[in-house]
Amino acid sequence: MKEVIIRPVTSEKAVRLMEGQNIITLIVNSKSNKQKIKKAVQELFKVKVLKVNTLHSTKNEKKAYVKLSDDDNALDIGADLGMI
């Protein structure tokens, strides 16, 4: 699963999304699809993923916004990753 997720995004917007909407933001492999990203996040962090949105940034990176279930806390994952 390490080949899917490259690194977390540590911007102010990413932290705001974690706090307000329970979304974690990740830079992922450009060849990964939404199903692979969902599976990787669920296996790596032991959480339930509700939705995955992706976009290609201007820096030629693929960014994934991963919405977690209400039972899981994105802030806890962010703390584990050293984002906050």
LINNOR-V224696 format. One record per helix or strand of 3 or more residues. SS is the DSSP state (2 for helix, 1 for strand). FROM is the first residue (numbers start at 1). TO is the last residue. If there is no record, write none. Layout:
ss:SS from:FROM to:TO
ss:SS from:FROM to:TO
This chain:
ss:1 from:5 to:8
ss:2 from:12 to:21
ss:1 from:23 to:28
ss:2 from:34 to:45
ss:1 from:49 to:56
ss:1 from:62 to:68
ss:2 from:74 to:81
